[in-house]
Every structure is written in structure tokens, then in C-alpha cells.
Amino acid sequence: MLKIPVESIIQRIHEETGLATEKIEEQVKAKIESLDGLVSAEGAAFIVASELGVQLLREPAPNKSWKIKDLVVGLRSVDVSGFVDRIYRVIPYTYKGQAKEMASFVLRDDTGDIRVALWDDKVTLLKEGKLQGSVRIKGAQVKENKTGGKELHVGGKSVLLVTEGPANIPSAKESKISELKAGDSYRIMGEIVKIFPPKLFPVCSKCGKKVIPAPEGFLCSEHKQVTPENRLLMSIYVDDGTGVIRAIAFGKFAEKLCQATGMDVNACLTDLEFMQGKLLGRTVRVEGRVKNNEKFARTELIVSDIDTSPDAKGIATRMLGE
């Protein structure tokens, strides 16, 4: 069964028709009422999309790959291309008394990224160090993960091909903060105008996901009880003159900010005043994916790279030339 969140349907309608999301939500509610509540919000949104001529499932042309942002839970035998962004550890498990292995990595294209779960013989490429650069996956399934998101499963009937040569890494778009849209990757340049106290957060040592403290220890949604690792988290506000956005840096990208002050991680955690004196007003070039934080009703940039000493003049010259 295909599963598309109602928020995603409304966003797709907004992108293709230009209608305000509030107007679309009103149409969805009206459709539910007109059908006496016999359809869910998701079903009503499907109907509204159809009536407005919006094709929710963008089938790729023959011999072409799906775009990651167009994948929905329930699709089978999909063909996806991209590049290997991050690789996680091989995890042994037992199935019907037999020792098996699974592994995972993050696949990215110019529309987004997705976790890919590898099963059985497909783990060999990762173990041999051959899983890198550009890859193409054929015959994968799109399933729902434990957090309600989507992920690709590559099993015995799937094909995983590694492309020769360097990864075809899609470049983020140079943009002004005022022009950022949720769901896309961008590169911005501006000044740090606010710094929040850095902190350490625990993650699963096997997959890098956030873990939850519990009476019996730390729990990972995938690996259950685990011994966690601590990663650094830093949040800053960046202002480019057209707008301000909160940028959130994890792990090595947060450490880059610390290193720009001449401090180590422990010093950054204990001497916020000194760190602020070194970073406030500093021009940075930040690359990352924009997402909506519904809990706090704000847009955020999840950092995938950061340059704390950019050549501002050179970048501006190139942008004017383009």
C-alpha cells in the first residue's frame, strides 16, 4: 500500500499549482465534510490533488531512475541512482538459526537523501570497501522505518551497481536566505549573529541515530539497548542581509566551529563567552538541507558542510559572473 503523508501531498499541490497551503488545507477539509467523513485526510488530499491535475507519483521515463524526493512508502522494484553519502557499520543477526548480516548507507541525489538497508549478499560490497562514489540500485523496495520515514531495502532480488569514477555529487544551490525553501539543499554565506550553548548528545554507536535514555540504559529505535557515543551539537543564527536562519551543526561540522575559535570541544562546552567573542560577527559559508521544524514553527538549515574562513570577495565575483 502506497503511503504519502498528507503534509507532503499539500506541499506537492502547493509547488505545482501555486495555491497557498492554507487554501489547500481548506479544500481538503471541505472534501472530508462533503464525503461525510468517509475518507481520511490523506484520501481527501489525494482527491483534491487529482481534481487540480497534480500527479503525485512522478513516474520516471523508461530506463530512468526515480528521484529520491518522489519515492513513497509501498513502491516496489524501483530504480534509484545517486552517490554514497555516509556508510554505517555491518550488523550481524540470526534468522532461523542462520548467521546473517545487514548494513546501511545514505544515498543522496539532487533532491534529497534516503537510508538504504542492505541485506545478505549485498553487504559484501560494503565489507570489501567497494561501496563508494556513484551507485545505481535496481529492484529496491520503499518501506516505512520505525520513525515514520521512508527507507530503501535492497535484498536478494535487487541489483546494486557501483559506477566507475568519482561520485557525481549534486551541488547545492547558491542562494539568499530569503529565497530558501524547505526540502532543498543550499549554500549560503552570512555572518554569525547568535550562538547557542553547545552540548553533547548521545547517538547509537552502530548507526549514528539519536538514542533515548531509559531505565535499562540507552535505546536505539533500530538496535534496541546500546552503548552510546557522544557527539557535539551547535546551533547558530546566520544573517546575510536578506534574512536570518538557524543553522544546526552536528558532529564534525560542529567541531569545525570550535576549531575556528582555537578551542577544543571541552573548552567550547565550558567557555561560551570566549567562544562567542571569537565567532560572533564571523562570516561563514554554510551548506545544508532546509527543513521545517514543526514543533517550533521555524525553518532550519541542517549543516552538511561549513567554511569558517570563506573567500567572500572571490565567491561574490563568481556569483556576479554567473
Phi, psi and omega in degrees: 000127179286140183225113177239120179303144182300327179297322180292322179296315180297320179296319179296318178299317179300316182295322187269339182248339183083359178293145177294144182299327179296320179294321180294317179299322178296320179294322179295315179297319179297323180293320177299316181293320181294336179258019176055034176072017182278352177239152177284171177299321178296316179296319179296321179295323175301315182295315179300317179300316180296318180295331180269003177077023181266122179270111185286323178259104182274090180296132178289157176295159179308137179067013177251161182266155171290149169275143185300321183291342180269354180289140177228152181300132179111342178292141179238151176053052180267155180247118185228138177237152178176201178231153183284118183265309180219147180239136179253175187286155173284134183241119177282148175208168181242132179227118182053042176080001180253138178283126180227176180221150171222159178210173180208159175209168178257125177258135181231142169230195184282003179245349181158196179220164182205144175284137179244123178264125179256136182237146172055238187294341181290345179288338185303317180303318180292315182296328181274001178075018183266352182274090180201164180073212182275140180225159174228133181244131178238138176076029179273161176248144176260116182240164178271132178271182187288347178258007179090000178272192181241150177211157180264139176243125182244108184243204187298328181270358180270163178237131178240115183247132176262124181282138177291152175091182183290159178296139176272076187280119180292136182274142176289154183276132172293131185206161170272152182299325181294344184256004183291143178231139180299140177101346181249163178259139184221165171234122182235161175224132180192189181257144174285120183247349176204143179230130176265152180303127178291157179209162176262142176228143183277139176230161178293131181289347182265319185238352178082004180278159178297141178247160184246127177292139180217165180305326182272001181133208179259136184245132173258141181298336182257319188252012177060227185285126184222164169267115188279163170247148178266133176238151180276140176233129176226139177239135179223159171255132179245133182238125179247011180095339177255346182176176180230139177221147176276125179250130184246121183247131179246154170054234186295334180285325173293322179295328176300320178295319177298315182297331179293342179264353185080014182250155172269177185300315182298321179293321178298325182287336187250342184233073182295322183298316179295318180297319178298320179298330181274331188255327182300129181088353180286137175278129180229154173247120187240135176241140180177181181257136182270133178222156175270125173267097185293330181298319182252007177053053178213162177263137182229155176249116178271113191290130173245352173191150180211135177245115184270358177220062184285155174276084187300318182294317181295319179296316179297321179296317179295320181295321177294324179292324178288000000 
